[in-house]
Amino acid sequence: MSVDKFIFQPEDKTYEFLERGTPPGGWRAGMTIDRLVPTHCAFCGVQCAMYLEVSGNKVVGVEPRLDHPINEGRLCPKGVAAYQQVNHPDRLLKPLIRKNGRLVESTWDEALDLVVKRFQDIQREHGKDALAVYGGSSITTEKAYLLGKFARVGLGTRYVDYNGRLCMVAAASANFRAFGIDRIGQPYADISLADCLFVVGSNTTETFPVAIHFFWKARDRGAKLIVADPRLTQMARTADLHLPVLPGTDSALLNAILHVIIKEDYLDREFIARRTRDFDKAAAAVERYTPEYAQNICGVPAEKIVAAAHLWGQSAKAMLFHARGLEHHTQGTENCLAAINIVLATGKIGKPGCGYGTLTGQGNGQGGREHGQKCDQLPGQRSIEDPEARKYVAGVWGIPVEEMPPGGVSIVDMFELMDKGVLKGMFSLCNNSLVSIPNLNWAIPALRKLEFLVVVDFFLSETAALADVVLPGSVWAEDEGVVANQEGRVIKINKAVDPPGEARIDWQIVCDIARRLGKGQHFDFSSPRAIFDELRLASKGGRADYYGISYEKVEAQKGVFWPCPAPDHPGTPRLFDDRFYHADGRAIFHPIEFKPAFEIPDDEYPYYLTTGRVVYHYLSGNQTRRLGFLLSQAPEPWVEMHPRLAARMGIRDGDRARVRTRRGEVVLRALVARTIRPDTLFIPYHWGPPRAVNLLTVNALDPLSRIPEFKACAATVERAEGAAP
Ligand code: SF4
């Protein structure tokens, strides 16, 4: 097959690994591309489709897939650079063991024997629950499933959680409460059909730069755009209406919009009566949220609140999306529920061009939260407290139900338990706590109190550098399995090459430890497909039902939307056309009262500090900070502030500025820009100490979802004379 013929044929349906010869025209001069491996990006929740170019056992390049509906040939800078981590010189090639305070190379047998001995010693002395497992959402769903099982069956501990707890779990919590299921309700293609798009707390152009083209398609059709954000982001600059909401006050803004919608009678009364419950409770709760009342809380002028309600209410088809800006709050779940109330009240859900959803951040942000990696969950989005679910999953796992541990606590709560000396050891895979946990001046000493920390990673992350044992794992191109993207579309990651040196594939490491712990009969997997087949069965009958999904179906259909309960079922792209997933099929309104952020500005700390991402980096930056082009574009973090605030503090653009909160301080370059509220500071979060914004954030949690309040705390800033970063 010629290169041109293959690349420029969008209708090409093949998912085969394609054989190729030397590319023509010096496109890769002197390099032979043996094959193209179809897969998806290593990074964000969009999960753009791509081909990895493979030469021998090296990934040497990338091509976007023109024929895939997720990205239609687009990639952002991170997607273009992702392959460079595969053969990166920083890859961990051998296990490391801490000896005399230093990490030194060891054999696998020595490292794994040590892990097993220390885990057994700790559990013998302190009980099963002295160990914790901490996973992530950038791994395949098979691995996420395996980690939940490893905690509960391999170690027998109740303590397992994942780093989506730091990401979008407030949205998950709201989805369950309102809809009875946790998934976005419609595919990307529906976005282009909307007449109005309302985006709350999402810097979509920067964080999901490929998904944005669905928004632009709608704009090309004349769709209106409303953006609520403390910063005038790139997307907000193009909007019909920008609502510059004060950090931590979103529910007041959303309640006021619902107030106007009710007063102006933009309600879909037939939909409310037929498909929902408890509208009256929500309506009563927003009665006092007049635009003027809300303006005094959220800082958005009353006339803009009214205008937003009119734009939304007058649009026949409208969609509301949010991301971490709405979710990272002590009221995160309630913020999301306030947004859902607007969607339900106007009946703008469950039909083409209408809908609601969170834009998940991590590559497998959706799949990672479906199959038992969460502290309160068993596979299939089942509750671990549900006796029937416990019995069913215990049966699939082949253990007596009495041996199934009860629910545990969130990862930030686990840090509390480390601090108190309750947790003694942890097995950590696919996360980087020492960048991502809030209030690091509290979290780092807590982590250091562990008697034994095991980290599986492919680079020596900030957290791995503190571990007692570091096990060299695999990058995404070295394994296969499924992930679920922002749409809830289950797609396939394919293996391109073997891990380098003595690095091993993550699931094999987990199974090997389980075997050495004497639990091998429960972890006798020979491939990701074998894990997936068990996952399918474990999820059967649950809300996230994967039973009817196969690798072959995923590849043939370019993704399968769950639930897919039977092999002959095509999947469910639109979730809510006929019903919601509570027992009576109805969605539920929730009355929401605004509550302030845990910490609000005062005389000593007079500004809000908020955090977020930039296009060139992913999560803790452990991967993207090593990739030359990405690092060259964003080599260090900065503190963004309005010119009025900067002038008041005598700070000029490019100066070093010291930002302080009650938890700590950091010194960063000042970026003075008119695109942020004058009372708010913004710092991106992809860097570790001493430049980590999480040295400043507060470890206050949403009581319903246990998500931390990364997006609002009280801070002060001053010019840092002569300070180096
Ligand atoms: Fe990868 Fe997300 Fe960029 Fe697509 S938008 S290339 S999935 S980082």
Residues whose N, C-alpha, C, O or C-beta is under 5 A from the ligand:
A	BS01	SF4	C41 F43 C44 V46 Q47 C48 L75 C76 K78 G79 F208 P209 V210
